[in-house]
Amino acid sequence: MKAHLFCFAKTDVLHPMITFYVLGVQSNTEGTLWRDPPDYWEQIVYPAYVNAHSGLFESGDVESGQPRAADFTLLEGTQTDIDGLVQRSCKALVGYIEHHYS
């Protein structure tokens, strides 16, 4: 038996954050900046995310689909801070353990 936790954010929230904070500007060892090429998110990053995670959801819908596994907890990353995510994760794991091993 496995407990499944999946932290996610909707694309309309995630894309601007990832582009600006993570993918938008990166420096290399020489200190020069690399910027994403046009349509990098739309053509590379998001399709790879969908391909990697679509099997976790009914109908392959990573945006609003229901999880396939019964013991699957979705954690909406934009509805709380990191402490809230950790608390929800721990609560889900404790509930899973109590349900399956008590």
RONU-330896 format. One line per field, with one value per atom (N, C-alpha, C): residue number from 1; residue in one letter; chain; x, y, z. Coordinates in nm, 3 decimals. Layout:
<pts>
n = (NUM	...) $
res = (A	...) $
chain = (A	...) $
xx = (X	...) $
yy = (Y	...) $
zz = (Z	...) $
</pts>
This chain:
<pts>
n = (1	1	1	2	2	2	3	3	3	4	4	4	5	5	5	6	6	6	7	7	7	8	8	8	9	9	9	10	10	10	11	11	11	12	12	12	13	13	13	14	14	14	15	15	15	16	16	16	17	17	17	18	18	18	19	19	19	20	20	20	21	21	21	22	22	22	23	23	23	24	24	24	25	25	25	26	26	26	27	27	27	28	28	28	29	29	29	30	30	30	31	31	31	32	32	32	33	33	33	34	34	34	35	35	35	36	36	36	37	37	37	38	38	38	39	39	39	40	40	40	41	41	41	42	42	42	43	43	43	44	44	44	45	45	45	46	46	46	47	47	47	48	48	48	49	49	49	50	50	50	51	51	51	52	52	52	53	53	53	54	54	54	55	55	55	56	56	56	57	57	57	58	58	58	59	59	59	60	60	60	61	61	61	62	62	62	63	63	63	64	64	64	65	65	65	66	66	66	67	67	67	68	68	68	69	69	69	70	70	70	71	71	71	72	72	72	73	73	73	74	74	74	75	75	75	76	76	76	77	77	77	78	78	78	79	79	79	80	80	80	81	81	81	82	82	82	83	83	83	84	84	84	85	85	85	86	86	86	87	87	87	88	88	88	89	89	89	90	90	90	91	91	91	92	92	92	93	93	93	94	94	94	95	95	95	96	96	96	97	97	97	98	98	98	99	99	99	100	100	100	101	101	101	102	102	102) $
res = (M	M	M	K	K	K	A	A	A	H	H	H	L	L	L	F	F	F	C	C	C	F	F	F	A	A	A	K	K	K	T	T	T	D	D	D	V	V	V	L	L	L	H	H	H	P	P	P	M	M	M	I	I	I	T	T	T	F	F	F	Y	Y	Y	V	V	V	L	L	L	G	G	G	V	V	V	Q	Q	Q	S	S	S	N	N	N	T	T	T	E	E	E	G	G	G	T	T	T	L	L	L	W	W	W	R	R	R	D	D	D	P	P	P	P	P	P	D	D	D	Y	Y	Y	W	W	W	E	E	E	Q	Q	Q	I	I	I	V	V	V	Y	Y	Y	P	P	P	A	A	A	Y	Y	Y	V	V	V	N	N	N	A	A	A	H	H	H	S	S	S	G	G	G	L	L	L	F	F	F	E	E	E	S	S	S	G	G	G	D	D	D	V	V	V	E	E	E	S	S	S	G	G	G	Q	Q	Q	P	P	P	R	R	R	A	A	A	A	A	A	D	D	D	F	F	F	T	T	T	L	L	L	L	L	L	E	E	E	G	G	G	T	T	T	Q	Q	Q	T	T	T	D	D	D	I	I	I	D	D	D	G	G	G	L	L	L	V	V	V	Q	Q	Q	R	R	R	S	S	S	C	C	C	K	K	K	A	A	A	L	L	L	V	V	V	G	G	G	Y	Y	Y	I	I	I	E	E	E	H	H	H	H	H	H	Y	Y	Y	S	S	S) $
chain = (A	A	A	A	A	A	A	A	A	A	A	A	A	A	A	A	A	A	A	A	A	A	A	A	A	A	A	A	A	A	A	A	A	A	A	A	A	A	A	A	A	A	A	A	A	A	A	A	A	A	A	A	A	A	A	A	A	A	A	A	A	A	A	A	A	A	A	A	A	A	A	A	A	A	A	A	A	A	A	A	A	A	A	A	A	A	A	A	A	A	A	A	A	A	A	A	A	A	A	A	A	A	A	A	A	A	A	A	A	A	A	A	A	A	A	A	A	A	A	A	A	A	A	A	A	A	A	A	A	A	A	A	A	A	A	A	A	A	A	A	A	A	A	A	A	A	A	A	A	A	A	A	A	A	A	A	A	A	A	A	A	A	A	A	A	A	A	A	A	A	A	A	A	A	A	A	A	A	A	A	A	A	A	A	A	A	A	A	A	A	A	A	A	A	A	A	A	A	A	A	A	A	A	A	A	A	A	A	A	A	A	A	A	A	A	A	A	A	A	A	A	A	A	A	A	A	A	A	A	A	A	A	A	A	A	A	A	A	A	A	A	A	A	A	A	A	A	A	A	A	A	A	A	A	A	A	A	A	A	A	A	A	A	A	A	A	A	A	A	A	A	A	A	A	A	A	A	A	A	A	A	A	A	A	A	A	A	A	A	A	A	A	A	A	A	A	A	A	A	A	A	A	A	A	A	A) $
xx = (0.084	0.000	0.089	0.040	0.115	0.022	0.075	0.004	0.062	-0.024	0.020	-0.010	0.091	0.075	0.123	0.047	0.085	0.059	0.165	0.153	0.153	0.054	0.042	-0.008	0.001	-0.057	-0.115	-0.223	-0.286	-0.189	-0.199	-0.108	-0.108	-0.225	-0.229	-0.156	-0.138	-0.061	0.084	0.107	0.241	0.328	0.274	0.354	0.424	0.353	0.426	0.530	0.500	0.595	0.720	0.702	0.816	0.898	0.832	0.903	0.988	0.933	1.006	1.112	1.075	1.165	1.263	1.222	1.308	1.365	1.277	1.324	1.363	1.305	1.323	1.465	1.540	1.677	1.762	1.862	1.956	2.096	2.187	2.324	2.406	2.507	2.595	2.722	2.818	2.941	3.022	3.005	3.076	3.004	2.886	2.811	2.721	2.715	2.627	2.485	2.387	2.247	2.193	2.112	2.042	1.894	1.827	1.682	1.614	1.495	1.419	1.393	1.402	1.363	1.212	1.163	1.018	0.943	0.829	0.739	0.800	0.904	0.969	0.871	0.794	0.695	0.590	0.532	0.421	0.460	0.580	0.618	0.707	0.774	0.867	0.825	0.819	0.799	0.660	0.555	0.421	0.384	0.414	0.386	0.460	0.582	0.656	0.590	0.542	0.470	0.343	0.266	0.143	0.175	0.276	0.315	0.356	0.429	0.478	0.369	0.265	0.167	0.025	-0.004	-0.141	-0.192	-0.105	-0.147	-0.197	-0.172	-0.218	-0.365	-0.423	-0.557	-0.652	-0.779	-0.884	-0.882	-0.897	-0.898	-0.769	-0.664	-0.537	-0.539	-0.642	-0.660	-0.582	-0.461	-0.377	-0.425	-0.512	-0.561	-0.679	-0.774	-0.892	-0.945	-0.868	-0.912	-0.906	-0.981	-0.980	-0.867	-0.805	-0.696	-0.746	-0.663	-0.697	-0.690	-0.593	-0.574	-0.665	-0.719	-0.808	-0.730	-0.608	-0.527	-0.435	-0.493	-0.420	-0.463	-0.371	-0.402	-0.346	-0.433	-0.391	-0.366	-0.252	-0.217	-0.203	-0.298	-0.294	-0.189	-0.080	0.035	0.013	-0.089	-0.111	-0.214	-0.272	-0.373	-0.316	-0.186	-0.123	0.026	0.094	0.239	0.303	0.434	0.503	0.468	0.451	0.413	0.278	0.184	0.052	0.059	0.145	0.163	0.221	0.319	0.379	0.275	0.198	0.094	-0.010	-0.057	-0.155	-0.095	0.032	0.099	0.109	0.152	0.164	0.028	-0.073	-0.209	-0.257	-0.232	-0.273	-0.198	-0.070	0.008	-0.035	-0.061	-0.108	-0.243	-0.332	-0.462	-0.450	-0.361	-0.337	-0.287	-0.189	-0.131	-0.236	-0.314	-0.418	-0.522	-0.558	-0.659	-0.610	-0.487	-0.437	-0.360	-0.313	-0.226	-0.272	-0.392	-0.442	-0.524) $
yy = (-0.118	0.000	0.124	0.226	0.351	0.468	0.569	0.696	0.787	0.859	0.946	1.091	1.175	1.319	1.387	1.484	1.553	1.703	1.779	1.925	1.985	2.070	2.128	2.271	2.339	2.472	2.476	2.547	2.561	2.631	2.600	2.654	2.806	2.868	3.014	3.081	3.010	3.060	3.020	2.895	2.839	2.898	2.913	2.959	3.092	3.197	3.323	3.311	3.233	3.217	3.144	3.033	2.955	3.036	3.102	3.180	3.287	3.356	3.467	3.418	3.328	3.291	3.180	3.085	2.968	2.963	2.965	2.942	3.069	3.181	3.303	3.350	3.350	3.398	3.304	3.247	3.161	3.203	3.196	3.230	3.101	3.106	2.990	3.015	2.926	2.938	3.061	3.113	3.235	3.361	3.344	3.458	3.526	3.472	3.531	3.477	3.550	3.512	3.439	3.339	3.266	3.291	3.326	3.347	3.239	3.203	3.103	3.149	3.058	3.094	3.114	3.181	3.201	3.067	3.067	2.951	2.830	2.851	2.741	2.672	2.749	2.691	2.613	2.678	2.620	2.496	2.496	2.387	2.281	2.313	2.219	2.181	2.279	2.251	2.195	2.265	2.219	2.086	2.065	1.933	1.820	1.844	1.741	1.713	1.818	1.802	1.720	1.753	1.679	1.533	1.509	1.373	1.293	1.355	1.286	1.260	1.345	1.336	1.299	1.293	1.267	1.131	1.034	0.902	0.899	1.004	1.010	1.049	1.103	1.159	1.092	1.085	1.035	1.120	1.059	1.125	1.200	1.181	1.249	1.398	1.449	1.594	1.641	1.695	1.740	1.871	1.942	2.070	2.054	1.968	1.957	1.815	1.718	1.579	1.525	1.420	1.353	1.251	1.233	1.134	0.992	0.910	0.770	0.687	0.714	0.636	0.686	0.592	0.629	0.700	0.657	0.718	0.824	0.920	1.022	1.158	1.234	1.365	1.473	1.558	1.672	1.791	1.852	1.969	2.088	2.179	2.299	2.393	2.409	2.486	2.634	2.690	2.834	2.869	2.771	2.799	2.812	2.789	2.796	2.818	2.842	2.853	2.717	2.711	2.583	2.514	2.590	2.528	2.460	2.524	2.464	2.338	2.337	2.217	2.102	2.134	2.030	1.977	2.065	2.021	1.933	1.973	1.891	1.757	1.758	1.633	1.539	1.592	1.509	1.456	1.540	1.497	1.385	1.399	1.295	1.165	1.173	1.052	0.984	1.063	1.006	0.939	1.004	0.945	0.815	0.813	0.691	0.579	0.608	0.507	0.455	0.546	0.503	0.416	0.451	0.376	0.236	0.226	0.099	0.014	0.072	-0.005	-0.005	0.038	0.035	-0.087) $
zz = (0.000	0.000	0.000	-0.068	-0.077	-0.052	0.011	0.023	-0.086	-0.153	-0.262	-0.225	-0.233	-0.214	-0.341	-0.389	-0.511	-0.492	-0.490	-0.475	-0.615	-0.640	-0.773	-0.765	-0.877	-0.894	-1.034	-1.050	-1.181	-1.277	-1.403	-1.504	-1.508	-1.496	-1.505	-1.389	-1.279	-1.165	-1.178	-1.215	-1.218	-1.329	-1.446	-1.560	-1.535	-1.492	-1.468	-1.357	-1.253	-1.142	-1.188	-1.258	-1.306	-1.405	-1.495	-1.596	-1.532	-1.433	-1.372	-1.274	-1.185	-1.076	-1.110	-1.192	-1.212	-1.353	-1.452	-1.588	-1.662	-1.622	-1.699	-1.712	-1.604	-1.607	-1.523	-1.585	-1.513	-1.550	-1.454	-1.487	-1.497	-1.581	-1.595	-1.515	-1.526	-1.447	-1.482	-1.603	-1.641	-1.593	-1.536	-1.485	-1.587	-1.709	-1.809	-1.787	-1.834	-1.815	-1.936	-1.908	-2.013	-1.994	-2.101	-2.096	-2.178	-2.132	-2.205	-2.347	-2.443	-2.579	-2.584	-2.686	-2.699	-2.696	-2.630	-2.621	-2.550	-2.471	-2.399	-2.305	-2.228	-2.137	-2.214	-2.314	-2.388	-2.469	-2.526	-2.615	-2.551	-2.441	-2.379	-2.237	-2.149	-2.006	-1.977	-2.017	-1.982	-2.049	-2.176	-2.234	-2.162	-2.119	-2.045	-1.911	-1.845	-1.717	-1.738	-1.840	-1.869	-1.900	-1.981	-2.016	-1.893	-1.803	-1.684	-1.581	-1.575	-1.467	-1.509	-1.637	-1.681	-1.636	-1.621	-1.576	-1.433	-1.357	-1.218	-1.207	-1.316	-1.311	-1.409	-1.370	-1.459	-1.585	-1.697	-1.829	-1.859	-1.779	-1.805	-1.783	-1.717	-1.697	-1.574	-1.596	-1.485	-1.424	-1.490	-1.438	-1.343	-1.376	-1.291	-1.279	-1.324	-1.316	-1.175	-1.152	-1.023	-1.020	-0.905	-0.897	-0.920	-0.981	-1.005	-0.877	-0.792	-0.670	-0.558	-0.481	-0.370	-0.259	-0.233	-0.127	-0.188	-0.252	-0.326	-0.272	-0.218	-0.162	-0.253	-0.303	-0.384	-0.292	-0.305	-0.226	-0.319	-0.314	-0.398	-0.342	-0.417	-0.370	-0.352	-0.414	-0.404	-0.297	-0.230	-0.129	0.011	0.027	0.158	0.141	0.252	0.247	0.269	0.274	0.286	0.417	0.525	0.652	0.641	0.573	0.553	0.470	0.367	0.285	0.367	0.451	0.536	0.634	0.694	0.789	0.721	0.603	0.530	0.491	0.450	0.412	0.532	0.645	0.766	0.810	0.804	0.841	0.749	0.620	0.525	0.552	0.581	0.608	0.738	0.842	0.968	0.946	0.873	0.844	0.766	0.671	0.592	0.680	0.765	0.854	0.952	1.010	1.104	1.035	0.914	0.840	0.801	0.757	0.704	0.803	0.911	1.001	1.147	1.174	1.313	1.338) $
</pts>
